Amino acid sequence: MKCYLLVLVVAYFHCFSTETLPKLTIDEFLNSTQYKSLSLSPDADYLLVHSLRPAWESNRYKDALWLYRTESTQKKLITNQLYPNIKPKWSPSGAWIYYLVDESSQTDPVNINERSRPVKNEKYIHLYNIISEETLLIEVGNHNPLAIAWGNDDNSLYFISIASSQEDNKVNQNEWKDVVQYRQRKPTDSTTLHRIDIKNKTHKISVKITTLTNIDFLVGELLLVPAENKLVFTSVSTLVENSHDFEIYALDLRNVSLLSRLTDNKMIEQNLQLSPDGKHLFFVISPIEPTGGKYNGTQNALDSVDLTTGVTEHWGKGFNGNIMGYTIRSQGGVYILGQLGVNVQIYVQQSSSKFVMLQHGWEGTYQLISSATSPHSLSIAFAHSSFESALEVYFVEHINQLYVAKAVTCENQLLRERNLPRAKVYRWINSEDDRTIEGILHYPPEKFECKNLPLFVLIHGGPSASSLNMLIGDWYSWAPLAATEGWLVFEPNYRGSAGYGDEFLSELIGHPLSRPGRDILAGVDSLIADGIADPNRLTVGGFSYGGFLTNWLITQTTRFNAAVSGAGPVEHVSLWGLMDMPVIIASYIGGYPWEIPETYYKESIMFKLGYVQTPTHIVSGANDLRVPPSESLTLERGLHYLGVPVKLLLFPNEGHDLTINPWHGKIKVREELKWLEKYGHPSLNKTKP
């Protein structure tokens, strides 16, 4: 009995002890640096890092490209105006790097060679030499590169640009003026392939650009296959409506009229990489369409195609999780970033016929992995974060050294010096079908494992994503910030989340809101039954699919005192008709509106809106194509007519991901925290009995 009383006394003082480190502020959290890509040089002596950080004074994000020496971590800024849509790449020898700058910002002052300074309105490919530390500008006229690839050596490049026929444009404008013919093919729906040859003799540089052929679709990624003398590339479309718009093609450079399709899998293919022998092309696949007439869901997977035989192999044998990324091993096989539950770990697979093997390292989330291509190097670089450790970039000379990886960057050091929340995995059972569901609990600082805490349910988007064991300071992954403000933050990985097997993901189909909604409510019930959450102080929120589920939940129960919904739809038919990925929403529901109208009605939010009593804060990007702002406007109007407290923020020029102006993400989080504080505690704010 004495021991039990002692435990209670210790727990009491633990829950109400003073903070030992300064409190994390919203400014500090959102001023974090993120890392968008990594690339080791062939010999692993250098590492390219693309970082992203808010530039508050200029109302934009700053994309910077850094060059690190892996031995000393000495760094050099190559550009702070990197164009983010084309990943910088090393030349075959590792002496050069190509990259593009953001033409919408002012001329980049870093490392511009005076003898090749840009002329206004011209487009340039930038080539940086790591020996001379100079930048050579390759003028490509008015061609806007969509994809770039190195040739056989450092003196040649290939690039794809939008096809432009001035004659065709003139005819079109004369006939149709400014009238838009929807679904009518436009000149900008095609692309052109070019080759660049560079001669650099006695400090005199000459460049020759040759147009090779036109390609009858938009190109995403481009890669040279020297062994086959071919270019391989992905086809893409701005409208995700037909799986055949997303395939991999090969072009024979000996006869550019010979174009062959390498895939036909109803998937989106991306992240093209070559095997060391140059005969196998690897790529990640994501499903976008039902297979065999049946709607089902699969996680991201890794495939390869033999470029000599056309035979496709599936990788990841024995792995039931979600493949988040990969890199080629110089000695053959792959390193895989595999997500199981809330952790992403590194796995090794030596061949497609062998099972994957877990490489033991830190708990948390590994991402952005890159390996050296030289057969004499076994080095890798990666980014990593966890609940307690902010995102940084690391380097090891061998995969077996993960536990002692050397930090290359330290941009987020400040987060380690603040009193951060502690987090843990939480599991519960949905008694409807006895499914075990998993999520994450973020406790307020100094209140780990305390009881009767105010609860904020923060729902991830996707839905085929997950809340992970990581610490990234942005407006989307803001659970640590909400916990710092006193909330017990509950992040549920509901049915449809990745990392729990294909069956778990597929169980959302046909029940896109009701089934994950019941998973989440079962989790709330479990937290209350365990005495962890205060039943009188419940709130909910999320962004994208998380906003979708937030909108659904407030039609199902009045137990939430406040809701914060970001880019959340309210009506399946209008969403399918207006969004840029209609095939995705149809796959979640299990068919098109005329095929299963009863499911569209049953899972509709709009027809249940009259039950809502929860004060709701709404945000949307004004240019959002994924979830058009009309969905948020409809929700706001409905709640306004019902007399429910509601507020809508529209962010100008922003798409779905709020990537234009960092102030928009800051204002989003700031106002959502205010809303939770205003309405989230007592249930006296309800507008109806």
PEVEN-V731311 format. One record per residue. RES is the residue in one letter. SS is DSSP state (a for helix, b for strand, c for the rest). PHI is phi as a letter, one per 40 degrees, with the letter a starting at -180 (999 if undefined). BURIAL is + if it has 24 or more other ideal C-beta (glycine too) atoms within 12 Angstrom, else -. Layout:
RES & SS & PHI & BURIAL
RES & SS & PHI & BURIAL
This chain:
M & c & 999 & -
K & a & c & -
C & a & c & -
Y & a & c & -
L & a & c & -
L & a & c & -
V & a & c & -
L & a & c & -
V & a & c & -
V & a & c & -
A & a & c & -
Y & a & c & -
F & a & c & -
H & a & c & -
C & a & c & -
F & c & b & -
S & c & c & -
T & c & c & -
E & c & c & -
T & c & c & -
L & c & b & -
P & b & c & -
K & c & c & +
L & c & c & +
T & c & b & -
I & a & c & +
D & a & c & -
E & a & c & +
F & a & c & +
L & a & c & +
N & c & c & +
S & c & c & +
T & c & c & +
Q & b & b & +
Y & b & b & +
K & b & c & +
S & b & a & +
L & b & b & +
S & b & a & +
L & b & c & +
S & c & c & +
P & c & d & +
D & c & c & +
A & c & g & +
D & c & c & +
Y & b & b & +
L & b & b & +
L & b & c & +
V & b & b & +
H & b & c & +
S & b & b & +
L & b & b & +
R & b & a & +
P & b & c & +
A & b & b & -
W & a & c & -
E & a & c & -
S & a & b & -
N & c & f & -
R & b & a & +
Y & b & c & +
K & b & b & +
D & b & c & +
A & b & b & +
L & b & b & +
W & b & b & +
L & b & b & +
Y & b & b & +
R & b & c & -
T & c & c & +
E & c & c & -
S & c & b & -
T & c & g & -
Q & c & c & -
K & b & b & -
K & b & b & +
L & b & c & +
I & b & c & +
T & b & a & +
N & c & b & +
Q & c & b & +
L & b & c & +
Y & c & c & +
P & c & c & +
N & c & c & +
I & c & b & +
K & c & c & +
P & c & c & +
K & b & b & +
W & b & c & +
S & c & c & +
P & c & d & +
S & c & c & -
G & c & g & +
A & c & c & +
W & b & b & +
I & b & b & +
Y & b & b & +
Y & b & a & +
L & c & b & +
V & b & b & +
D & c & c & +
E & c & c & -
S & c & c & -
S & c & b & -
Q & c & c & -
T & c & d & -
D & c & c & +
P & c & c & -
V & c & c & +
N & c & g & +
I & b & c & +
N & c & c & +
E & a & d & -
R & a & c & -
S & a & b & +
R & c & c & -
P & c & c & +
V & c & b & -
K & c & d & -
N & c & g & -
E & c & c & -
K & c & b & +
Y & b & b & +
I & b & c & +
H & b & c & +
L & b & b & +
Y & b & b & +
N & b & b & +
I & c & c & +
I & c & c & -
S & c & c & -
E & c & f & -
E & c & b & +
T & b & b & +
L & b & c & +
L & b & b & +
I & b & c & +
E & b & c & +
V & c & b & +
G & c & g & -
N & c & c & -
H & c & c & +
N & c & b & +
P & b & c & +
L & b & c & +
A & b & a & +
I & b & b & +
A & b & a & +
W & b & c & +
G & c & c & +
N & c & c & +
D & c & a & -
D & c & c & +
N & c & b & +
S & b & a & +
L & b & b & +
Y & b & b & +
F & b & a & +
I & b & b & +
S & b & b & +
I & b & c & +
A & c & c & +
S & c & b & -
S & c & b & -
Q & a & c & -
E & a & c & -
D & a & c & -
N & a & c & -
K & a & c & -
V & a & c & -
N & a & c & -
Q & a & c & -
N & a & c & -
E & a & c & -
W & a & b & -
K & c & f & -
D & c & b & -
V & c & c & -
V & c & c & -
Q & c & c & -
Y & c & c & -
R & c & g & -
Q & c & c & -
R & c & c & -
K & c & b & -
P & a & d & -
T & a & c & -
D & a & c & +
S & c & b & +
T & b & b & +
T & b & b & +
L & b & c & +
H & b & b & +
R & b & b & +
I & b & b & +
D & b & b & -
I & b & b & +
K & b & b & -
N & b & b & -
K & b & b & -
T & c & f & -
H & c & g & -
K & b & b & -
I & b & b & -
S & b & b & -
V & b & b & +
K & b & b & -
I & b & b & +
T & b & b & -
T & b & c & -
L & b & c & +
T & b & a & +
N & b & c & +
I & b & b & +
D & c & c & -
F & c & a & +
L & b & c & +
V & b & b & +
G & b & c & +
E & b & b & +
L & b & b & +
L & b & a & +
L & b & c & +
V & b & b & +
P & a & d & -
A & a & c & -
E & a & b & +
N & c & f & -
K & b & b & +
L & b & b & +
V & b & b & +
F & b & a & +
T & b & c & +
S & b & c & +
V & b & b & +
S & c & a & +
T & c & c & -
L & c & b & -
V & c & c & +
E & c & b & +
N & c & b & -
S & a & c & +
H & a & c & -
D & a & c & +
F & c & b & +
E & c & a & +
I & b & b & +
Y & b & b & +
A & b & b & +
L & b & b & +
D & b & c & -
L & c & c & +
R & c & c & -
N & c & a & -
V & c & c & -
S & c & c & -
L & c & c & -
L & b & b & +
S & b & b & -
R & b & c & -
L & c & c & +
T & c & b & +
D & c & a & -
N & c & b & +
K & c & f & +
M & b & b & +
I & b & c & +
E & b & b & +
Q & b & a & +
N & b & g & +
L & b & c & +
Q & b & a & +
L & b & b & +
S & c & c & +
P & c & d & +
D & c & c & -
G & c & g & +
K & c & b & -
H & b & b & +
L & b & b & +
F & b & c & +
F & b & a & +
V & b & c & +
I & b & b & +
S & b & b & +
P & b & c & +
I & c & b & +
E & c & a & +
P & c & c & +
T & b & b & -
G & c & g & -
G & c & g & -
K & b & b & -
Y & c & c & +
N & c & a & -
G & c & b & +
T & c & b & +
Q & c & c & +
N & c & c & +
A & b & b & +
L & b & b & +
D & b & b & +
S & b & a & +
V & b & b & +
D & b & c & +
L & c & c & +
T & c & c & -
T & c & b & -
G & c & g & -
V & c & c & -
T & b & c & +
E & b & b & +
H & b & b & +
W & c & b & +
G & c & g & +
K & c & d & +
G & c & g & -
F & c & b & +
N & c & b & +
G & c & b & +
N & b & b & +
I & b & c & +
M & b & c & +
G & b & i & +
Y & b & a & +
T & b & a & +
I & b & c & +
R & c & c & +
S & c & c & +
Q & c & c & -
G & c & h & -
G & c & g & +
V & b & a & +
Y & b & c & +
I & b & b & +
L & b & c & +
G & b & b & +
Q & b & c & +
L & b & b & +
G & c & g & +
V & c & c & +
N & b & b & +
V & b & b & +
Q & b & b & +
I & b & c & +
Y & b & b & +
V & b & b & +
Q & b & b & +
Q & c & c & -
S & c & a & -
S & c & c & +
S & c & c & -
K & c & c & -
F & c & c & -
V & c & c & +
M & b & b & +
L & b & c & +
Q & b & c & +
H & c & c & -
G & c & a & +
W & c & c & +
E & c & c & +
G & c & h & +
T & b & b & +
Y & b & c & +
Q & b & a & +
L & b & f & +
I & b & c & +
S & b & a & +
S & b & b & +
A & c & c & +
T & c & c & +
S & c & c & -
P & c & c & -
H & c & c & -
S & c & b & +
L & c & b & -
S & c & c & +
I & b & b & +
A & b & b & +
F & b & a & +
A & b & b & +
H & b & a & +
S & b & a & +
S & c & a & +
F & c & d & +
E & c & b & +
S & c & b & +
A & c & c & +
L & c & c & +
E & b & a & +
V & b & b & +
Y & b & b & +
F & b & b & +
V & b & b & +
E & c & c & +
H & c & a & -
I & a & d & +
N & a & c & -
Q & a & b & -
L & a & d & +
Y & a & c & -
V & a & b & -
A & c & d & +
K & b & c & +
A & b & c & +
V & c & c & +
T & c & b & +
C & c & a & -
E & c & c & +
N & c & b & +
Q & a & d & -
L & a & d & -
L & a & c & +
R & a & c & +
E & c & c & -
R & b & b & +
N & c & c & +
L & c & c & +
P & c & c & +
R & b & b & +
A & b & b & +
K & b & a & +
V & b & c & +
Y & b & b & +
R & b & b & +
W & b & a & +
I & b & b & -
N & b & c & +
S & c & c & -
E & c & d & -
D & c & b & -
D & c & f & -
R & b & c & +
T & b & c & -
I & b & b & +
E & b & b & +
G & b & a & +
I & b & b & +
L & b & b & +
H & b & b & +
Y & b & c & +
P & c & d & +
P & c & d & +
E & c & g & +
K & c & b & +
F & c & c & +
E & c & g & -
C & c & c & +
K & c & b & -
N & c & f & -
L & b & c & +
P & b & c & +
L & b & b & +
F & b & b & +
V & b & c & +
L & b & b & +
I & b & b & +
H & c & c & +
G & c & c & +
G & c & h & +
P & c & c & +
S & c & c & +
A & c & b & +
S & c & a & +
S & c & c & +
L & c & b & +
N & c & c & +
M & c & a & +
L & c & b & +
I & c & b & +
G & c & c & +
D & c & a & +
W & c & c & +
Y & c & c & +
S & c & c & +
W & c & b & +
A & a & d & +
P & a & c & +
L & a & c & +
A & a & c & +
A & a & c & +
T & a & c & +
E & c & c & +
G & c & h & +
W & c & c & +
L & b & c & +
V & b & c & +
F & b & b & +
E & b & b & +
P & b & c & +
N & b & c & +
Y & c & c & +
R & c & d & +
G & c & h & +
S & c & c & +
A & c & c & +
G & c & g & +
Y & c & b & +
G & c & g & +
D & a & c & +
E & a & c & -
F & a & c & +
L & a & c & +
S & a & c & +
E & c & c & +
L & c & c & +
I & c & c & +
G & c & g & +
H & c & b & +
P & c & c & +
L & c & b & +
S & a & c & +
R & a & c & +
P & a & c & +
G & a & c & +
R & a & c & +
D & a & d & +
I & a & c & +
L & a & c & +
A & a & c & +
G & a & c & +
V & a & c & +
D & a & d & +
S & a & c & +
L & a & c & +
I & a & c & +
A & a & c & -
D & c & c & -
G & c & g & -
I & c & c & +
A & b & b & +
D & b & c & +
P & b & c & -
N & b & c & -
R & b & b & +
L & b & b & +
T & b & b & +
V & b & a & +
G & b & a & +
G & b & i & +
F & b & b & +
S & c & g & +
Y & a & c & +
G & a & c & +
G & a & c & +
F & a & d & +
L & a & c & +
T & a & c & +
N & a & c & +
W & a & c & +
L & a & c & +
I & a & c & +
T & a & c & +
Q & a & c & +
T & c & a & +
T & c & b & +
R & c & c & +
F & c & c & +
N & c & c & +
A & b & a & +
A & b & b & +
V & b & b & +
S & b & b & +
G & b & b & +
A & c & f & +
G & c & b & +
P & c & c & +
V & c & b & +
E & c & a & +
H & a & c & +
V & a & c & +
S & a & c & +
L & a & c & +
W & a & c & +
G & a & c & -
L & a & b & -
M & c & c & +
D & c & c & -
M & c & b & +
P & a & c & +
V & a & c & +
I & a & c & +
I & a & c & +
A & a & c & +
S & a & c & +
Y & a & c & +
I & a & c & +
G & c & h & +
G & c & i & +
Y & c & c & -
P & c & d & +
W & c & c & -
E & c & c & -
I & c & b & +
P & a & d & -
E & a & c & -
T & a & c & +
Y & a & c & +
Y & a & c & -
K & a & c & -
E & c & c & +
S & c & c & +
I & c & c & +
M & a & d & +
F & a & c & -
K & a & b & +
L & a & c & +
G & a & c & -
Y & a & c & -
V & c & c & +
Q & c & b & +
T & c & c & +
P & b & d & +
T & b & b & +
H & b & b & +
I & b & b & +
V & b & b & +
S & b & a & +
G & b & c & +
A & c & c & +
N & c & b & -
D & c & c & +
L & c & c & +
R & c & c & +
V & c & b & +
P & c & d & +
P & a & d & +
S & a & d & +
E & a & c & +
S & a & c & +
L & a & c & +
T & a & c & +
L & a & c & +
E & a & c & +
R & a & c & -
G & a & c & +
L & a & c & +
H & a & c & -
Y & a & c & -
L & a & c & +
G & c & g & -
V & c & c & +
P & c & d & +
V & b & a & +
K & b & a & +
L & b & b & +
L & b & b & +
L & b & b & +
F & b & c & +
P & c & c & -
N & c & g & -
E & c & c & +
G & c & c & +
H & c & c & +
D & c & c & +
L & c & f & +
T & c & b & +
I & c & c & +
N & c & b & +
P & a & c & +
W & a & c & +
H & a & c & +
G & a & c & +
K & a & c & +
I & a & c & +
K & a & d & +
V & a & c & +
R & a & d & +
E & a & c & +
E & a & c & +
L & a & c & +
K & a & c & -
W & a & c & +
L & a & c & +
E & a & c & +
K & a & c & -
Y & a & b & +
G & c & c & +
H & c & c & +
P & c & c & -
S & a & c & +
L & a & c & -
N & a & c & +
K & c & c & -
T & c & c & -
K & c & b & -
P & c & c & -
